[in-house]
């Protein structure tokens, strides 16, 4: 059969041979070419697209402040995370871990003397069994609105009899995703925690199983050291470009570092490269990054006011840890992408011999020379319930 299910009436499908009726649901290339779909909508351009997504991070890291700031910016049509212009849209914040007094206090802290936008709607208490219907009802009147559920743990149901943790997580995620699939252009941000133990892939840190990440359209992760203002915002998803962005948190207000996403991503890459470094190594990386065509050890030595013998082990260690690259005979260049490394003490100490030195071509004549450095340690259907 060459016709699509959309070319038959329900009556015609009912009268078909059951196998033909099944095959009639298969679409083909010409059908796809003929379709005109609406463009992807963004809650925050380049960062938060339409669809169901997770906002993850450790407890008390500032996730709720992040969500509230984004929602206030969208409701007013201002600048989200301090930098990105957003068009005004109605928003609904289900702040189920807060009360009205805390909500007022936080809104005033972020808005100052500005009145709370009329498009900002919120709720601080709800029966878990009614949350999905409430979101569905609100989106039926605001089909391109932005909703935040804070947090998923407040409404997460128990697994059904015989249902594993992954199946439960994927089922719940599927119900949440169906809401935004039903209302094209809408966004549902769901705040969720991360595991305590570390993970090589930040996506694996999401609390629970991969069923949640697997069902979500996108995941945004917030990460910063406790009591520190500098942070990293990571995002990935089906319709959003994967990226890491430098940000700051001050007095509850999240803001991207730099003037836009591109500059923020550049700052994040530099921060990752320099993480765990001493001042000298950081200065060398910064100098190399200022010269995309590459520099020689002699140039670095002149910049640092060191001898070449002192600067070479630094360069070797930075190459080994992926923070700079060796492009040719004694030529050092910036790396083109972030390499995952384990932070460690990278500053050489006096009177310690390098156990397995990396020797540059410039050093080939004196390979047996010992240098004063330490080794590097590798570093929905309406009313459906979840």
N, C-alpha and C positions, 0 to 999 in steps of 0.2 A: 504494500500500500504506500502511495506517495503523498497522500493528503494528510494534513495535520488534524489533531483532535479539534482545533479551533475552527475547522471548516465543516464540522458536523454539528447538527443540533443534538440536544440531549436525547430526543426521541430516536434519532438515527443511530446514535451510539448504543442505546438500549436494545435496538433490534439487530445489532451486528453479532457476528460470531464473537464469543468472548476473547479469543486470541486477537482478532482484528481490532477489537475495541481497545485492547492494551497497546497494540502497535500504533494505533492512531494518536497516541500521546507523544510519540517520538517526533521531535522537531528536526528540521534540516537546515543546511546552510542558507538557501534562498530565504527561508522564513526569518532566520536571524538577521540577514542583511537588510530586510525590509522593515525591521523594528526601529522605532525611535524612542529611546529611553530618556527620562529626565536626567540632567547632570547630577553628579554626586554633590550632596549638600554637606556643608561643614558647620559644626558648632563653633569651632575655632580653626581657622584656615591653616592647613598643614599639620595640625596637631591632633584635633579631635573631630573625626568625621561623623556622619550619621551612622546609625546602627547601635547595637548593644556592645558596650565596652566595659572593661574593668579598670578601676583606678586602684593600684596596689601600693603597698608600702608598710613598714613596721608600725605598730601602734604608737600613737602620740607623736608622729613625725610631722604632722601638718597636712594630712590628706583632706580633712574636713575644711580646713582653711583654704586649701587649693580649690576644692570644689565650690565653696561658697564664693570665692573671688571670681571664678569663671562664670558662675550663674549670675552674679550681680552685674558683671560686665555685659553679658549677653542680654539681660533684661533691660539694661539701659542703652545698649548699643554703644559701648565704650571700647576700651582696650583690654583684652584678656591677657593674663600674665604680664601686664605692664607694657606690652609691645604690639600685640596683634589686634588690629581693628576687627570688630565683630558687628554684624548687623543685629538690630534689636529683634528679639523673639521672646515669646512667653516662656517662662521656666517654672518648673515644679521641683521643690527640694523636700524630699522625705528625710528629714534629719532626725532619725529615730533614736539617736543617742543623746539628743539635746533637749532642752526645754525652751519655752518662749523667752525667758529672761536671758539665757545665754545667747539665743539667736539675736535678740536685740543688741546685746553688748558687742557681738562679733560684727554685725552689720555696721554698727556705728564706728567700730574700730577701722573697718575697711572703707567706709563711705565718708567718714568725717561729718561735715555739716550738710552733705547732700541728702535729700530725701530718698527713702528706699523706693526703687522703681515700682511702678504700678504693675509691671509684668512679672514681678517676683512673687511667686506663690510658694507657700511652705506648709509643712505639717510636721509636728514633733512627736506625735503618738498615733499609732494605728494598730489594729489587730492584724497579726501576720497573715491570717487567712483572707484578709480583704485587700491587701496591698496590690496584688496583680489586677484585681477588678478596678481599683482606684486609679492606677496608672492608665489602664485601658480606657476608662471613662474620661479621664482628663485629656488623653491624646485624641479621643474622638471629637473633642471640641477644639483641640490645638494640634492638628495632625503633623505640623512641622516644629513642634515645641521641643524643648530640652528638659529631660527629667534626670534627677540624681537620686539614687537610693543609697542611703548611708545608715547602716551598713548591711551587706548581704547576710551577715551572721544573725541579724535581728529577725529575718524571715526564712532562713534556711530550714527546710523540713527534714524530718528523719527519713532515712532510706525506707523504701517499701519492703515488705517481706520478700526475701530472696534477691533483693537488689544490692549490688555492690556499690562501693563508694564512687567509683568512676561513673557507673550508670546513673546514680543519683545526681552527681554534679552535672553530667551532660544533660539529664532531663531538666533540671532546674535552669541551666543555661539556655536550653532550647525554648522553654516557656518565655524567658526574658527576651530572647532574640525574636520570637514570633511577634512580640509587641511592636518592635520597630520595623519588622518586615511588613506588618499590617499597615502601619502608618509611614509610608515612604517619606524620607526627609527628616524623620524624627531621630533624636539621639537619647539613649538611656545610658547614663554613667552609673556604674555600680561600684561602690567603695568596698574593698576587701583587703584583708591582711595578708602578710607573707609568713612563711615558715621562719622559725628561729635559726635553723642551721643554714650555713652558707651554701651556695650553688654556683657552679661555673657558668651556667646560663641563667640570667636574671628571670627569664620566663618560668623556669622551674621553681622559683621561690614562691610562687603564688600558693597560698594556703589551700589545702585540699589536693585533688588530683588534677591531671591535665584535662579532665572533662570540662572544667570551667574555661580555661584558655582555648580549648578546642572549639567550644560552642560560641565564644565571643567573636565579634567582628574585629575588635582591636583591644589591645591592652596597653595601658600607660602606667609606668612605674616611677615612683618618687623615691629618691635615695639621698640621704645626707648623714653625716656623722652627728651623733647626738650633741646638742648644744652648739653646733656650728651653723652658720647662716648659708654657706655655700652648698649647693645641691646639684644633682643630676636628674633630669627628666628623660626617661626612655620611653619610646613608643614603637609599636609594631602592629601590623594588622593586614587584613585583606585588601584594604583600599587606601592605606596610609603608608607613606615611605618610611621604612625603618630608620630611626635616628636617635641620637643622644644629644641632649641640649643642656648647657650650663644654666643654672638659675640661682636665685637667692631667695631666702625667706627672712623677712624682717618685720617684726611686730604683726605677724599673721599674714602679711602680704607677700605673695609669690610673684616674682618678676624674672623674666628671662634676662640672662647676661647678654650684653651686646644690644644692637639696634633691631635685629630681626632673627629669624630662625637660622639662617645661614651663618651669621656671625656667632650666634650662640653655640651652634654645632662646632665651629672652629675652636671656640674657647674650651668646649668640653673635650675635644681631642687633645688639645694642649695640656689640659688638666690631667687627663688619664696618663699621658706620656710622662709627666713630671711627678706623678703620685709616688710618694715614698723616697723621693730624691732629696739630697742635700742641695744647698745653694749653688755650689760649683757645677754639679751635674746639670741642674736646671738651667744655669746660665749657658752652658755649652749647647744644650738642646735648643734653647732660644736662638743662639747665634747660628746654628746649623739651619734652623727653620727659616731664618732670614735670607738664606742663600740657596734657592731651589736648584741652582746649577751645581751646587756642591762646594765644599771647602777642603783644604788639605790640613794635615796636622800642624804644619807651620803656621797657617793662618789662625787656627784655634789657639795655638800657643801664644801668638802675639796678642790676641784678644784677651787672654787670661793673664798675660804677663808671666807665663811659665816657660819652662824648657819643654822641648818636644818629648823628651823622655818622660816627663811627668804627665803630659796631656794624653799620650798614646794609650795607656791603660784605661783612662776614662773613656776614650772613644771606643775601645774594644768592648768594654762592659756595656756601653749604651747600645752598640750594635747587637751584642749577644742577647740583650733584653728586649730588642725590637723597638727601641725608642728612636734610633736613627738607622740609616742604611749605609752600607758600603757599596758604592756604585762602580768602582773600578780601582785602579792602582792608587791606593792611598787617598781616594776621594770619598768624602762623607756627605750624604744628602738627607733631606727630610724623608720620613716614611710617608707613603701616600694614603695609608689607612691605619686605624688604631689596632695595635696588636695586644692581645690579652696577656698581661704579665702579672706576676705576683709581686706586690710592693715589698720592698725590703730595704735594708740599709745599703745604699749605693755609694756612700762616700768612702774612698780609700782611707785606711788607717796607716799610721807609720809603723815600720819595722815588722810588717807581715808580708810573707812571700806569696805571690800569685801562684796557685797550684797548677792551673792549666791555662796559661795565657793565650790569648788570640793575637797572633803576630801579623802586623800589616806588612805589605811589600816593602815599605820604607825601613822596616826593622829586620829584614831578612838577613842582614849581615851580622846582627848580634842577637840571634834567637835565644842564646843561652843566658842573656842578661836577666837578672831578677829585678822585679819592680815592686815598689812599696804599695801594694793594693791587696785587698781581700777578695776572695772568690764571690761571685754572685750566686745567690740561692734562687733557682728558678721560681725565678720569680713567677502570635498566639491567637488562639481562638479566644473570643471574649469570655471572661470569667474563668479561664483555665488556671488552675493552681499548680505551683511547683510541688 
